Amino acid sequence: MPSTLHNGLAGLKKPANATLGFGAVLAISGENSPRREGLLQAANVSEIDLTILKQPRWTDKDVSDFRDPDESSISKGSILAWLAHRHALSWFVEQTSLETVLILEDDVDFDARLRSTQIPLAAATFRSIFQDYDVDDRYYYGDPSRWDLLYLGHCGDYWKPVSQGIGVGHHLPRDLAGVPHAIFEDPTVLPRYYMHPYTASLLTAFGVPDRRRLAHASKFPLCTFGYAVTRPAAKRILDELALPHEPKAGEDGPRAFDVAILHGCNSGGLHCWTLTPELFHHMEGDSLIANADPALASQIYRPPVDAAGLDQVMARNETSNIGCGFWNKELWWGDDHGRLEWLRDMARSGECWKETGLRG
């Protein structure tokens, strides 16, 4: 497919529905997760119909059964995350009335304008890519037979491992030209100087204009903060790509759930697409997964991508690549329903009414 500069604003007709154009929005959240309150505050302001599954009480036996008894390199936290994602996918497969689902981890942040502006623009672009222009049809993102997985939340799709270099000096416009993609306007996209440095450098290297978002066939997507999946793809992930056990010593295979999905996109036959910059990003703070590992709980651990953006997060008082988010609690409403309605009016208007932070 040739590259296109798609005027996404032309496809913006009305806000997305309460499940963001999918059959359901499913949140993975443990019973005592310190992140759940913030996610619920954000979902209420954005008027998103969020389904939070009751997680099984994973035991030490569940963890030991997952691990290779001879040689294991997977942390307890990674195993718990893997099991939780499988539980969510299994629930989806059992709901025969649903064709698609958006799965979120509960430690994600997103823009208050997600439903009013960002999702409609992204969905219009994906319909264009999939050549499905019947916007009144049942498929908001295009017929799900034309895609398997949409990476709407991630920690970067950098075409190759981060260790090999990112952006200017490492990528060229021809790298983007070689994959199906579309570039579209989105007024909520941050100026380049406020983006995560890796994202900014990648888009600059590709020659993507400012205030644009990029939808493209996935190349090397990292993290599964927020991904949409179809029913056939969910079955393949459960049955073939992310089995409930660690590969045995000496066998090739992923050691994390998100890596299993990446392999499925790269060589496992899944048709995956990525949105850059992403709409959902992991936010700073405590988490059950980190606390599951004493080695991680005893120190402040950040993956390399989060560490690279930390100074900017603190300076902007916003989550990486998010312009009007909920992490700093400025848009929380507590139990004040009058404030909730005021915040909902803001979100519906497609504007951001914040007094603090650098939004661009």
Secondary structure by P-SEA (a helix, b strand, c coil): cccccccccccccccccccccccbbbbbccccccaaaaaaaaaaaacccccccccccccaaaaaaacccccccccaaaaaaaaaaaaaaaaaaacccccbbbbbcccbbbbccccccaaaaaaaaaaaaaccccccccccccccccccccccccccccccccccccccccccaaaaaaccbbbbbbccccccccccaaaaaaaaaacccccbbbbccccccccccbbbbcaaaaaaaaccccccccccccccccccaaaaaaaaacccccbbbbbccccccccccccccccccaaaaacccccaaaaaaaaaaaaaccccccccccccccccccccaaaaaaaaaaaaaccccccccccc
